[in-house]
Amino acid sequence: MAFLKTILIILLVYYLLKILVKWFGPKLFSYAAKKTEERFRENFGGFNNQQHTHEEKIGDVIIDKKPPKRNASSKKVGEYIEFEELD
């Protein structure tokens, strides 16, 4: 009889948790999404403000120069040795 009582308690807890997750799951998910969005805005929200700190007038021309590219292939790696097969 104790075995059936244990099985019944386990099933009751399982279905109770299943119902609670169905009711409160979407609320918990939206809360977690809202908190994640707030943290994201705190960490990365400053980038937009930095770009627009100086007001640009209509007709202004802004030229941003790119740094010159360095050729990676100009590095001397070593000598090339061609091998021939001997019979």
N, C-alpha and C positions, 0 to 999 in steps of 0.2 A: 504494500500500500504506500510506503514511503517513496518507492521508486516512481509510481504514478503521480504522486503529489509533486515530486521534483520536476518531472517532465512537464506537468501542468504549469508550474511556476515559470519554468524556462520559456514555454510557449507564450504565456501571458506577458512576460517581460519583452519578448521579441516583438509581439504585435503592438504592445504599448509604445515601444521605441519606434516602430515603423509608422505608427499614426503621428507621433510627435515630430518625426522628421518630415512627414508630409505637410504638417501644419506650419512648422517653424523653419523648415529648410530654406524656402525662398527668402524669408526675412533675414536669416543668417547670411545667406549668399549675397543679398543686396547690401547688407551692412559691411561685409568684408570687401565687396567691390568699392563701396564708397570710401572706406578707410584707405584702400590701396590707391584710389584716385587722389585722395588728399595728400598722401605721402609722395606720390609722383609729382603733383603740382608743387609741393614744397621743395623737392629736390631739383626739378628741372624747369620750374616756372620762371626762374631768373633769366633764362636765355633770351626769351622774347623781349624782356625789358631792356636788356643790354643793347640789342640791335636798334631799338627805337629811341635811344636816349637823346640823340641830336635830331632835331626836326629838319627834314629836307624840304626845300622850297621847290615848287614846280619849275622845271626848266634847268635845275642844277645838274651838272654832269659830274659824276663821281667815278674815278678810275682807280681800281684796286689793282696793284701790280702783283703778279704772281712771282714767287721766288724761282730762280732759274733751276731747271732740272739737272741733276747730275746723272751722267750715264753710268749705270752699274756695270756695263760691259767693258768699261775702260780699265777695270782692275786687272792687273796681271796675275793670272791664276797659276801659270806654270808653262813649261814647254810642252809642245805636242811631239810625241815620238811615234813614228810610224814603224810598226813591226812587220817583218816579212817572214813567211813560213819557209823553212829550209827542209829540203827532202833528204 
